[in-house]
């Protein structure tokens, strides 16, 4: 708080980006970690973590006050007007100081606390580098783990566990490391299990115009021999040839085919980090254009060259993947082997291996290719002010963009959705989690991030359903395991979901992925409810002397809600014709006692029971329900008449549409990128803050916890008859002797 002189400013105007005359008046708050704007009715609420702010600049004074503009690394742009210039200067000074701390320990990740995540360790133990190589079949006869970098002595930007050819000697590994820039020698990145073709990665050699290293030449020969079916080793230099020639003049350069046996050399021409940074800046200017003409917009987009760069990265990755699929091993490098090399090796692996197209696999891919092999996240994202601005570059943003390009061409082959990629990009810059802090594995070990910060993967795991693609088909992992995207120019698209994410005017009214997810969830809920209803009908038939097989056959033939009503009428007629049934004397006597007790109400036909959530005779109505001791077919518990009423009322039959849902019932506005949740009990739409409870519903046979709103949760808690919920809580208590390890939902349920 030492930089914040004015923590609260009232009468602040939030200007509309496209229409300057449209404003929202509210209050601006400055906290240790966030800049918060909220209007008087709390219908417009914006939270911006300081780490995501790229720049804050004061604009010329106007009649409305003193305006300033904030540009975020997530492509969010805000224009705020403060009533007084002095206050504006104080606010800007605080924002600039807080958005660029000098020490890494001052970042948000070291202050962040999440009560919903039980332990900071959650997520840090999801990935193990050795386990990932074991999944690929390494170590084996051709590849082995080297201990040369166990203490990061050989290369401090490589992981402690590196894999080299089995035939490679320690002297060759050591000599190659000395001959490669930053000590980043050739090591295994990905191994194709079927044909043993390998993707290896490294940095440029320190060759200059005439230098050579026998150990490095021998190590590349070992990589070639590690694939018995390969006729050559492709060396892919991802730089333009002119850049490699310039580096050669500085004593670095590239491999000379005359000195290396059995290699074939290939330049591909991906631009360096400085050109990419300038290209993104031009793209931001394109996305910020107000009411452009078609010609001006297309011209500006073309001049940014952003889509051209994305296409080049994808094209290189396709080349590598094709070579591996053909059985030829490939060695990939750029200058230092931590930017373009990470991009192309990751994308090529994703094309080859369907595991990397799942949520867990994609996380493993990032951990291996980016975090373990030393992509400089601190420098490229400029988390702290001491980093040179020339080191900042959107390398990882390009990787996410290229992944999205593949997702658009193969929408059923990826387990994760667009929101997953956007969440990764958000927290790449938010510094909320320790996952993307540090420049290499050694940095993260030295900072003890796994002890002091939360992992992004733990956060993803806690809300995994938000990131699942409803179109994903697991069978394609076998049927279509190898994916090659079309990199023709007409197939490379502008990602408005990323670059115009906060511009509501360019998005559709409903997010198609969210609609499909809602339909999938609703279908699952109804199937679970139907299963319970079928069991109830079978039990009613059993108590009335109807064979279970006959009832099951009848249920299988039901095609409409009216058929259920017909079955209930059948049961009613059986009940009226017989007072006793063989083998069921005791249950029927209890049943009859229940029917004749109380006010003497008799069963009567009522095909329209909307109170239970069913319309137009779609349920076995309350008048047909039996009282006392109806036992489930699986014999788990006794069900009373009251509980049957609860079961019928507890599941939403119809869901409210997501279209035109402007705000939640708590007045929080829905943005295009906001996830909207349905309550599985009442069917209404809520924001994440109002749908935190996950509780079993009485009307579901599986008794799995499902999302419900806070109001429905209170209703369930206050219900006296909760045998199903109690059973679930007892199961949770039985698997642990430590109640503190249970979720708050379970403890609340037990307490109730």
C-alpha positions in Angstrom: 0.0 0.0 0.0 3.0 2.3 0.1 2.5 3.5 -3.4 -1.3 4.1 -3.1 -2.0 7.6 -1.9 -5.7 7.6 -3.1 -7.2 4.1 -2.5 -10.7 5.2 -3.5 -11.9 7.6 -6.1 -15.6 8.4 -6.6 -17.5 9.8 -9.6 -15.2 8.0 -12.0 -16.5 7.6 -15.6 -15.9 4.5 -17.6 -16.0 5.5 -21.3 -17.3 3.2 -24.0 -14.6 2.4 -26.4 -16.7 2.9 -29.5 -19.1 5.7 -28.3 -17.4 8.3 -26.1 -20.7 9.8 -25.1 -21.8 6.5 -23.4 -20.4 6.4 -19.9 -20.9 4.5 -16.7 -20.3 6.4 -13.5 -18.9 4.5 -10.5 -16.1 4.2 -8.0 -12.5 3.2 -8.6 -10.6 1.2 -5.9 -6.9 0.6 -5.7 -5.8 -2.4 -3.6 -2.5 -4.1 -3.2 -3.2 -6.5 -6.0 -6.1 -5.2 -8.1 -7.6 -2.2 -9.8 -11.4 -2.4 -9.3 -14.1 -0.3 -10.9 -17.8 -0.7 -9.9 -20.9 1.4 -10.5 -23.4 2.4 -7.9 -25.6 -0.6 -8.6 -22.7 -3.1 -9.0 -23.9 -4.0 -12.5 -20.6 -3.0 -14.0 -17.7 -4.5 -12.1 -14.2 -4.8 -13.5 -11.3 -6.4 -11.7 -7.8 -6.0 -13.2 -4.8 -7.5 -11.6 -1.8 -5.1 -11.9 0.5 -7.7 -13.5 -1.8 -7.7 -16.6 -1.4 -4.0 -17.2 0.9 -3.3 -20.1 0.7 0.5 -20.0 -1.2 3.4 -18.4 -1.1 6.8 -20.0 -2.7 10.2 -19.3 -4.8 11.7 -22.0 -5.5 15.4 -22.7 -7.9 17.1 -20.3 -11.5 17.2 -21.4 -14.7 18.9 -20.3 -15.7 15.7 -18.4 -12.5 15.6 -16.4 -9.0 14.1 -16.6 -9.0 10.9 -18.7 -6.4 8.1 -18.8 -6.2 4.9 -20.7 -5.1 1.4 -19.5 -3.9 -1.2 -22.0 -3.7 -4.8 -20.7 -1.5 -7.6 -21.9 -4.8 -9.6 -22.3 -6.0 -7.0 -25.0 -8.3 -5.3 -22.6 -8.5 -1.5 -23.1 -10.2 0.8 -20.6 -10.6 4.6 -20.6 -11.4 6.1 -17.3 -12.2 9.8 -16.5 -11.3 11.1 -13.0 -12.8 14.3 -11.7 -9.4 16.0 -10.7 -6.1 16.0 -12.4 -4.1 15.6 -9.2 -5.9 12.5 -8.3 -5.4 11.2 -11.8 -1.6 11.6 -11.5 -1.6 9.9 -8.1 -3.6 6.9 -9.5 -1.4 6.6 -12.6 1.8 6.7 -10.5 0.5 3.9 -8.2 -0.6 1.8 -11.2 2.8 2.1 -12.9 4.6 1.1 -9.7 2.3 -1.8 -8.8 2.2 -3.2 -12.4 6.0 -3.4 -12.6 7.5 -4.6 -9.3 11.2 -4.7 -9.0 11.4 -8.0 -7.1 9.9 -11.3 -8.1 8.8 -11.8 -4.5 6.5 -8.8 -4.8 4.4 -10.5 -7.5 0.7 -11.4 -6.9 1.4 -15.2 -6.7 3.2 -14.8 -3.3 0.1 -13.0 -1.8 -2.7 -14.9 -3.4 -4.8 -17.2 -1.3 -7.6 -19.5 -2.4 -9.7 -21.1 0.2 -11.4 -23.4 -2.3 -8.1 -25.1 -3.2 -7.3 -27.2 -0.1 -3.5 -27.1 -0.5 -0.9 -25.2 -2.4 0.7 -28.5 -3.5 -2.4 -29.3 -5.6 -1.3 -29.2 -9.2 2.4 -29.1 -8.6 2.5 -32.9 -8.5 0.4 -33.5 -11.6 3.5 -33.6 -13.9 6.7 -35.6 -13.7 9.2 -35.4 -16.5 10.5 -38.9 -16.1 6.9 -40.3 -16.2 6.2 -38.4 -19.4 9.2 -40.0 -21.1 8.2 -43.4 -19.7 4.8 -42.9 -21.5 6.8 -42.5 -24.7 8.8 -45.7 -24.0 12.0 -44.1 -22.8 14.5 -45.3 -21.5 14.9 -48.1 -24.1 17.6 -49.7 -26.1 18.3 -46.5 -28.1 17.7 -43.7 -25.5 18.7 -43.4 -21.9 18.6 -40.9 -19.1 21.8 -38.9 -18.5 22.8 -37.8 -15.0 25.2 -35.1 -16.4 22.8 -32.3 -15.6 21.5 -33.6 -12.2 22.6 -30.5 -10.4 22.1 -28.2 -13.4 25.9 -28.0 -13.9 25.9 -28.9 -17.5 23.2 -26.5 -18.6 21.3 -24.4 -16.0 18.4 -23.8 -18.4 17.7 -27.5 -19.1 15.8 -29.9 -16.7 17.8 -32.0 -14.3 16.7 -35.1 -16.2 17.8 -35.2 -19.9 17.7 -38.1 -22.3 20.4 -38.8 -24.8 21.3 -41.7 -27.2 22.4 -44.8 -25.4 25.5 -45.0 -27.5 26.6 -41.4 -26.6 29.5 -41.2 -24.2 29.8 -38.7 -21.4 32.7 -37.0 -23.1 30.6 -36.4 -26.2 27.7 -35.0 -24.1 30.1 -32.7 -22.3 31.9 -31.6 -25.4 28.7 -30.9 -27.3 27.4 -28.8 -24.4 30.5 -26.6 -24.6 30.0 -26.2 -28.4 26.4 -25.1 -28.2 25.0 -21.7 -27.3 24.1 -21.5 -23.5 25.3 -25.1 -23.1 22.0 -26.3 -24.6 23.2 -29.6 -26.3 21.0 -31.9 -28.4 18.6 -33.9 -26.2 15.4 -35.9 -26.8 12.2 -34.0 -26.9 9.7 -36.5 -28.3 9.9 -40.2 -29.4 7.4 -41.8 -31.8 6.6 -45.2 -30.2 5.8 -46.9 -33.5 8.7 -46.0 -35.8 11.2 -44.7 -33.2 11.7 -41.4 -35.0 12.7 -38.7 -32.6 12.4 -35.0 -32.2 15.5 -33.6 -30.6 16.2 -30.0 -29.6 19.2 -27.8 -28.9 20.6 -24.3 -29.6 22.8 -23.1 -32.4 26.4 -24.3 -32.6 29.3 -21.9 -31.9 30.7 -22.7 -35.3 31.5 -19.3 -36.7 33.0 -19.7 -40.2 35.4 -22.5 -39.5 35.1 -23.9 -35.9 34.1 -27.5 -35.4 33.6 -29.9 -32.5 34.2 -33.6 -33.0 32.1 -34.5 -29.9 29.1 -32.6 -31.2 29.4 -34.3 -34.6 29.6 -37.7 -32.9 26.5 -36.9 -30.7 24.5 -36.0 -33.8 25.6 -39.3 -35.4 24.4 -41.1 -32.3 21.0 -39.4 -32.6 20.9 -40.6 -36.2 21.8 -44.2 -35.2 19.2 -44.2 -32.4 16.6 -44.6 -35.2 17.5 -47.8 -37.1 14.9 -47.2 -39.9 16.0 -43.6 -40.6 18.2 -43.0 -43.7 19.1 -39.5 -42.6 18.8 -36.9 -39.8 17.0 -33.7 -40.6 18.4 -30.6 -38.9 15.8 -27.8 -39.0 17.0 -24.3 -38.3 13.8 -22.3 -37.6 15.5 -19.0 -38.3 15.7 -17.1 -41.7 19.0 -17.9 -43.4 20.1 -14.2 -43.3 19.7 -14.2 -39.5 21.8 -17.4 -39.2 24.5 -15.9 -41.4 24.6 -12.8 -39.2 25.0 -15.0 -36.1 27.8 -16.9 -37.9 29.7 -13.7 -38.2 29.4 -13.3 -34.5 31.0 -16.7 -33.8 27.7 -18.7 -33.7 25.8 -19.9 -36.8 24.6 -23.4 -38.0 25.8 -26.9 -38.8 28.0 -27.4 -41.9 26.7 -30.4 -43.8 30.3 -31.2 -44.9 31.3 -31.9 -41.3 28.3 -33.8 -40.1 27.5 -37.2 -41.6 24.1 -38.4 -42.6 22.4 -35.0 -42.0 20.2 -32.9 -44.2 19.9 -29.2 -43.3 16.8 -27.0 -43.7 16.1 -23.3 -43.0 12.4 -22.4 -42.5 12.4 -18.6 -41.7 10.5 -17.9 -38.5 11.1 -14.3 -37.5 12.9 -13.3 -34.2 11.3 -12.1 -31.0 11.7 -8.4 -31.9 9.8 -8.7 -35.2 7.1 -10.7 -33.4 6.8 -8.0 -30.7 6.4 -5.3 -33.4 3.9 -7.4 -35.3 1.7 -7.8 -32.2 1.8 -4.1 -31.5 0.4 -3.5 -35.0 -2.2 -6.2 -34.5 -3.3 -4.4 -31.3 -3.8 -1.2 -33.3 -5.9 -3.2 -35.7 -8.2 -4.6 -33.0 -8.5 -1.1 -31.5 -9.7 0.6 -34.7 -13.0 2.4 -34.3 -15.5 1.8 -37.1 -12.9 1.1 -39.8 -13.8 0.6 -43.4 -13.3 -2.9 -44.9 -10.3 -1.8 -47.0 -8.6 0.0 -44.1 -9.1 -2.9 -41.7 -7.9 -5.6 -44.1 -4.9 -3.5 -45.1 -3.9 -2.9 -41.5 -4.3 -6.6 -40.6 -2.2 -7.6 -43.6 0.5 -5.1 -42.7 0.8 -6.4 -39.2 2.0 -9.7 -40.7 0.7 -11.5 -37.6 -1.3 -14.2 -39.5 1.7 -14.7 -41.7 3.9 -15.4 -38.7 1.3 -17.8 -37.3 1.2 -19.6 -40.6 5.0 -19.9 -40.8 5.1 -21.4 -37.3 2.4 -23.9 -38.2 4.1 -24.7 -41.6 7.4 -25.5 -39.9 5.6 -27.7 -37.3 3.8 -29.6 -40.1 7.2 -30.2 -41.9 8.6 -31.7 -38.6 5.6 -33.8 -38.0 5.5 -35.2 -41.5 9.2 -36.2 -41.3 8.6 -38.0 -38.0 5.5 -39.7 -39.4 7.7 -40.9 -42.3 10.2 -42.3 -39.8 12.9 -39.7 -40.1 14.4 -38.2 -37.0 14.6 -34.4 -36.7 16.9 -32.1 -34.7 15.3 -28.6 -34.2 17.0 -25.4 -33.0 16.9 -21.6 -33.4 19.3 -19.3 -31.8 19.2 -20.3 -28.1 16.6 -23.0 -28.5 13.9 -21.7 -26.1 11.5 -19.7 -28.3 10.9 -20.9 -31.9 12.2 -24.3 -30.9 9.6 -24.6 -28.1 6.8 -23.5 -30.5 7.6 -25.9 -33.3 8.5 -28.9 -31.1 5.2 -28.5 -29.1 3.0 -28.1 -32.2 4.6 -31.0 -34.0 4.2 -33.2 -30.9 0.5 -32.2 -30.7 0.0 -33.2 -34.3 1.7 -36.6 -33.8 0.4 -37.6 -30.3 -3.4 -37.4 -29.4 -2.4 -37.4 -25.7 -1.2 -33.8 -26.1 -4.7 -32.9 -27.3 -6.3 -33.7 -24.0 -6.4 -31.3 -21.0 -3.9 -33.3 -19.0 -1.7 -34.0 -22.0 -1.6 -30.3 -23.0 -0.5 -29.4 -19.5 2.2 -32.0 -19.7 3.3 -30.6 -23.1 3.7 -27.1 -21.6 5.5 -28.5 -18.6 8.0 -30.4 -20.8 8.6 -28.2 -23.8 8.2 -24.8 -22.2 8.8 -24.9 -18.5 11.3 -27.7 -18.2 13.4 -26.8 -21.2 13.7 -23.2 -20.2 11.4 -20.8 -22.1 12.2 -17.5 -20.4 8.7 -16.6 -19.1 10.0 -13.9 -16.8 11.7 -12.1 -19.6 9.2 -12.7 -22.4 6.2 -11.6 -20.2 8.3 -9.0 -18.3 6.9 -9.8 -14.9 9.3 -7.5 -13.2 10.6 -4.1 -14.2 14.3 -5.0 -14.2 13.8 -7.0 -17.4 14.9 -5.2 -20.6 11.8 -4.3 -22.7 13.6 -5.7 -25.7 13.4 -9.2 -24.1 9.6 -9.1 -24.1 7.8 -11.0 -26.9 4.5 -12.8 -27.4 6.1 -16.2 -28.1 3.7 -18.2 -26.0 0.7 -16.2 -27.3 1.7 -17.3 -30.8 1.8 -20.9 -29.6 -1.8 -20.6 -28.2 -2.9 -18.9 -31.4 -1.5 -21.8 -33.5 -3.2 -24.3 -31.2 -6.5 -22.5 -31.7 -6.0 -22.6 -35.5 -5.7 -26.4 -35.2 -8.8 -26.6 -33.0 -10.9 -24.7 -35.6 -9.9 -27.3 -38.3 -10.3 -30.3 -36.0 -13.1 -29.4 -33.5 -13.7 -33.0 -32.4 -10.1 -33.9 -31.8 -9.3 -31.6 -28.8 -10.6 -32.3 -25.3 -10.2 -28.7 -24.2 -12.1 -25.7 -25.5 -11.3 -22.1 -26.4 -11.9 -20.9 -22.8 -9.0 -23.2 -21.7 -6.6 -21.4 -24.0 -7.8 -18.0 -22.9 -7.5 -18.9 -19.2 -3.9 -20.0 -19.9 -3.2 -16.6 -21.6 -4.8 -14.7 -18.8 -2.7 -16.4 -16.1 0.4 -16.2 -18.2 0.4 -12.5 -17.4 -1.6 -12.4 -14.1 1.2 -13.7 -11.9 -1.6 -15.2 -9.8 -0.1 -18.7 -9.9 3.6 -19.7 -9.8 3.4 -21.9 -12.9 4.7 -19.3 -15.3 7.2 -17.6 -13.0 10.9 -18.0 -13.5 13.0 -18.5 -16.7 13.8 -22.2 -16.2 13.3 -25.2 -13.9 16.3 -24.2 -11.8 14.7 -20.8 -11.1 11.5 -22.4 -9.9 13.4 -24.8 -7.6 15.4 -21.9 -6.2 12.3 -19.8 -5.6 10.5 -22.8 -4.0 7.4 -22.0 -6.0 5.8 -25.3 -5.3 5.8 -24.4 -1.6 5.1 -20.7 -1.7 2.5 -20.4 -4.6 -0.5 -22.1 -6.1 -0.3 -24.0 -9.3 -2.4 -23.1 -12.3 -3.1 -26.8 -12.9 -4.7 -27.1 -9.5 -7.1 -24.2 -10.4 -7.9 -25.9 -13.7 -8.6 -29.2 -12.0 -11.0 -27.5 -9.5 -13.1 -26.2 -12.4 -12.4 -28.8 -15.0 -15.9 -28.9 -16.5 -15.5 -25.3 -17.6 -12.7 -26.3 -20.0 -14.1 -29.4 -21.6 -15.0 -29.4 -25.3 -18.4 -31.0 -25.7 -17.6 -32.0 -29.3 -14.5 -34.1 -28.3 -14.5 -37.7 -29.5 -12.1 -39.9 -27.6 -12.3 -42.6 -30.3 -10.4 -40.3 -32.7 -7.3 -40.8 -30.6 -7.1 -44.2 -32.4 -8.9 -43.6 -35.6 -7.3 -40.2 -36.4 -4.3 -40.0 -34.2 -2.2 -38.0 -36.7 -3.4 -34.6 -37.5 -2.0 -32.3 -40.1 -3.7 -28.9 -40.4 -4.1 -27.1 -43.7 -1.7 -24.2 -43.7 -3.0 -22.6 -46.9 -3.6 -18.8 -46.3 -7.4 -19.1 -46.5 -7.3 -21.5 -43.5 -5.5 -19.2 -41.1 -8.0 -17.1 -39.3 -8.0 -14.0 -37.1 -8.8 -15.0 -33.5 -11.3 -12.5 -32.4 -12.0 -14.5 -29.2 -8.5 -13.5 -28.1 -7.8 -10.1 -29.7 -11.4 -8.7 -29.5 -12.4 -10.6 -26.5 -13.6 -7.6 -24.6 -15.5 -6.1 -27.5 -19.0 -7.3 -27.1 -20.2 -6.0 -30.5 -18.2 -8.6 -32.5 -19.4 -11.8 -30.7 -22.4 -13.9 -31.2 -25.3 -13.8 -28.6 -24.7 -17.3 -27.5 -21.4 -19.2 -27.1 -21.9 -22.3 -29.1 -19.6 -24.4 -26.9 -21.4 -23.3 -23.7 -24.8 -24.1 -25.3 -23.6 -27.6 -26.3 -22.1 -28.1 -22.8 -25.3 -27.1 -21.2 -27.3 -29.5 -23.4 -24.9 -32.3 -22.6 -25.1 -31.7 -18.9 -28.9 -31.4 -19.1 -29.1 -34.7 -21.0 -27.0 -36.4 -18.4 -29.2 -35.0 -15.6 -32.4 -36.2 -17.2 -31.0 -39.7 -17.9 -30.0 -40.0 -14.3 -33.4 -38.9 -13.2 -35.1 -41.3 -15.6 -33.1 -44.1 -14.2 -34.4 -43.4 -10.7 -38.0 -43.1 -12.0 -37.7 -46.4 -13.7 -36.5 -48.0 -10.5 -39.4 -46.4 -8.7 -42.0 -47.7 -11.2 -40.4 -51.2 -11.1 -40.7 -51.2 -7.3 -44.3 -50.1 -7.4 -45.1 -52.9 -9.8 -43.3 -55.4 -7.6 -45.3 -54.4 -4.6 -48.5 -54.8 -6.6 -47.5 -58.2 -7.8 -46.5 -57.3 -11.3 -43.3 -59.1 -12.5 -40.3 -56.9 -12.8 -39.5 -58.2 -16.3 -43.0 -57.2 -17.5 -42.6 -53.8 -16.0 -39.1 -53.4 -17.6 -40.5 -54.5 -21.0 -43.3 -52.0 -20.6 -40.9 -49.2 -19.7 -38.7 -49.9 -22.8 -41.8 -49.4 -25.0 -42.7 -46.0 -23.5 -42.2 -43.4 -26.1 -44.1 -40.5 -24.6 -45.1 -38.8 -21.3 -48.7 -40.2 -21.9 -47.3 -43.7 -21.8 -46.0 -43.2 -18.3 -49.5 -42.0 -17.3 -50.9 -45.2 -18.8 -48.6 -47.3 -16.8 -49.6 -45.4 -13.6 -53.2 -46.1 -14.5 -52.4 -49.7 -14.9 -50.9 -49.8 -11.4 -53.9 -48.0 -10.0 -56.3 -50.6 -11.5 -54.3 -53.4 -10.1 -54.4 -51.8 -6.7 -58.2 -51.4 -6.8 -58.7 -55.0 -7.8 -56.7 -56.7 -5.2 -56.4 -56.2 -1.5 -53.7 -58.8 -0.9 -50.9 -60.2 -3.0 -49.0 -63.4 -2.7 -45.4 -63.0 -1.3 -46.1 -59.3 -0.6 -48.5 -59.3 2.3 -46.5 -57.2 4.7 -45.6 -54.4 2.2 -49.1 -54.2 0.9 -50.7 -54.0 4.3 -48.3 -51.2 5.1 -49.1 -49.6 1.8 -52.9 -49.9 2.4 -52.5 -48.5 5.9 -50.7 -45.5 4.4 -53.4 -44.9 1.8 -56.2 -45.0 4.4 -54.5 -43.0 7.0 -54.5 -39.2 7.4 -57.3 -37.4 5.8 -58.4 -40.4 3.8 -57.3 -39.0 0.5 -57.5 -41.6 -2.3 -55.5 -42.0 -5.4 -56.9 -40.1 -8.3 -55.8 -39.3 -11.8 -53.8 -36.1 -12.2 -51.9 -36.0 -15.4 -50.8 -32.4 -15.1 -48.4 -32.1 -12.2 -46.3 -29.0 -12.9 -45.3 -28.6 -9.3 -43.1 -31.6 -9.7 -41.4 -30.1 -12.7 -43.2 -32.2 -15.3 -45.7 -30.8 -17.8 -48.8 -32.3 -19.4 -48.8 -35.7 -17.8 -45.1 -36.2 -18.0 -44.8 -37.8 -14.6 -46.3 -40.4 -12.4 -48.2 -37.7 -10.4 -48.2 -37.3 -6.7 -51.7 -38.8 -6.4 -50.2 -42.1 -7.7 -47.3 -42.1 -5.2 -47.3 -44.8 -2.4 -46.6 -44.0 1.2 -44.2 -45.6 3.6 -41.4 -48.1 3.1 -41.2 -48.4 -0.7 -37.8 -50.1 -1.0 -35.4 -49.3 -3.9 -34.8 -52.2 -6.2 -31.1 -52.1 -5.2 -32.1 -52.3 -1.6 -30.0 -49.3 -0.5 -32.5 -47.3 1.5 -36.2 -46.9 2.4 -38.1 -44.2 0.6 -41.0 -42.3 2.0 -43.8 -40.5 0.3 -42.2 -37.1 1.2 -38.9 -38.2 -0.3 -40.6 -39.2 -3.6 -42.1 -35.7 -3.7 -38.6 -34.3 -3.2 -37.2 -36.6 -5.9 -39.8 -35.3 -8.4 -39.2 -31.7 -7.6 -35.4 -31.8 -7.3 -34.4 -32.0 -11.0 -34.8 -29.2 -13.6 -36.8 -30.5 -16.5 -36.3 -27.4 -18.6 -33.3 -25.1 -18.6 -33.4 -21.4 -19.1 -31.9 -20.2 -22.4 -28.4 -18.6 -22.3 -29.5 -16.1 -25.0 -29.9 -12.5 -24.0 -28.9 -13.2 -20.4 -27.4 -9.8 -19.6 -26.7 -10.3 -15.9 -26.9 -12.8 -13.1 -29.6 -12.5 -10.3 -26.8 -11.0 -8.2 -26.6 -8.1 -10.7 -23.2 -9.1 -12.0 -23.2 -8.6 -15.8 -22.4 -11.5 -18.1 -19.5 -10.8 -20.5 -19.1 -12.8 -23.7 -16.1 -14.7 -22.2 -17.9 -15.3 -18.9 -19.0 -18.9 -18.2 -22.7 -19.1 -17.4 -23.9 -21.9 -15.2 -27.2 -23.7 -15.0 -28.5 -24.8 -11.7 -29.4 -28.5 -12.1 -32.3 -28.1 -9.7 -34.2 -25.0 -10.7 -32.7 -24.6 -14.3 -31.9 -20.9 -13.9 -28.7 -19.2 -15.2 -26.1 -18.0 -12.7 -22.6 -16.6 -12.5 -19.7 -18.5 -10.9 -20.2 -16.7 -7.6 -23.8 -17.9 -7.3 -23.2 -21.6 -8.4 -20.5 -22.6 -6.0 -22.4 -25.5 -4.4 -22.0 -29.0 -5.7 -24.5 -31.4 -4.0 -26.3 -34.6 -4.9 -29.9 -34.2 -5.9 -32.6 -36.6 -4.5 -33.9 -37.1 -8.0 -30.7 -38.5 -9.4 -30.1 -42.2 -9.1 -26.3 -41.9 -9.1 -26.2 -39.4 -6.3 -23.2 -37.7 -7.9 -22.6 -34.0 -6.8 -23.9 -31.6 -9.4 -23.9 -27.7 -9.6 -26.7 -26.0 -7.9 -27.3 -22.3 -7.0 -27.1 -21.0 -3.5 -30.8 -20.6 -3.0 -31.5 -24.2 -4.0 -28.7 -25.3 -1.8 -30.4 -23.6 1.2 -33.6 -25.4 0.3 -31.8 -28.8 0.3 -30.1 -28.0 3.6 -33.3 -27.2 5.3 -35.1 -30.3 4.0 -35.6 -32.8 6.8 -35.7 -35.9 4.6 -32.3 -36.1 3.1 -31.4 -39.8 3.2 -29.7 -39.7 -0.2 -27.5 -36.8 0.8 -26.7 -38.3 4.2 -25.7 -41.5 2.4 -23.3 -39.5 0.2 -21.8 -37.7 3.2 -21.4 -40.9 5.1 -19.4 -42.4 2.2 -17.2 -39.3 2.1 -16.6 -39.6 5.9 -15.8 -43.3 5.6 -12.9 -42.7 3.2 -11.0 -40.3 5.4 -10.3 -40.0 9.1 -9.6 -36.3 8.8 -12.7 -34.2 8.5 -10.7 -31.1 7.6 -9.8 -32.7 4.3 -13.4 -32.7 3.2 -14.9 -30.0 1.1 -17.0 -27.3 2.7 -20.0 -28.6 0.8 -19.7 -32.0 2.4 -19.2 -30.6 5.9 -22.1 -28.3 5.6 -24.3 -31.3 4.4 -23.2 -33.4 7.4 -23.8 -30.5 9.8 -27.3 -30.1 8.4 
